Amino acid sequence: MPDREIAKTTPASRLHRRDGATIAYHRTAGKGPGLVFLGGFMSDMTGTKASFLEEHAKRRGRAFLRFDYFGHGESSGDFESGTIGRWAEDAVAALDALTEGPQVLVGSSMGGWLMLLAALARPQRVAGLVGIAAAPDFTEDLMWATFAPEIRETLERDGVYRQPSAYGEQPYTITRRLIEEGRRHLLLRRPIPLDCPVRLLHGMADPNVPWQLSPRLAGALRSDDVELHLVKTGDHRLSTPADLALLDSVLDRLFATLGG
């Protein structure tokens, strides 16, 4: 779900994947544990939260990384060819190639699903997780399960459905491949074997990802160190000054717990 309040940035660097694709990124040097931002579906690394987190990290001298998945933002690739598995691979590749030591992953919406998949793939590299309206399993539970029969028929027939955006922007492009491949990565059907500290923030007025998903995620995580922060008037983006102040505070307290 996009966060389109764009900030001007310097030209992105490029991480070259084995298949010839390039992942655009911005990296700031600093102390560890580092901070990595994972954006949402059809979003990119220039949104409000990404820019805020970069400034948060700079003020504290902390290493920071933001990047665009395949088919997103400045990265190469066709968005309609993207899948949850491909984007999770991008996250792991960025973690492996562009960071050193333990990292705290901050995932917004779809990024919350991808941060969990990255943490499961590289548990030794992840010191903590922060989900902002985290949306694991959204392709199945928030898309396919809620689609009217005619939308399902469109997906089956045409392989693509363009869902109008609640934000008046370009429609969400949903492919049959996205739905079908997403089923290989569903997490909430069983306990999630992660033991790191996890902080979940969710707006109770979120029209895209129901806030009840975050308590469900908290219950599925094996970790005992899980906090849930609900904002009664908060929307999906959680990008108001008050929302960002909460995120700032949650991060500072998490890093204090980690000794960083």
Secondary structure, DSSP 4 states (H G I P E B T S, - for coil): ---------PPPEEEEPTTS-EEEEEEE--EEEEEEEE--TT--TTSHHHHHHHHHHHHTTEEEEEE--TTSTTS-S-GGG--HHHHHHHHHHHHHHH--S-EEEEEETHHHHHHHHHHHH-GGGEEEEEEES--TTHIIIIIGGG--HHHHHHHHHHSEEEEPPTTSSSPEEEEHHHHHHHGGG--TTS-B---S-EEEEEETT-SSS-TTHHHHHHHHB--S-EEEEEETT--SS--SHHHHHHHHHHHHHHHHHHT-
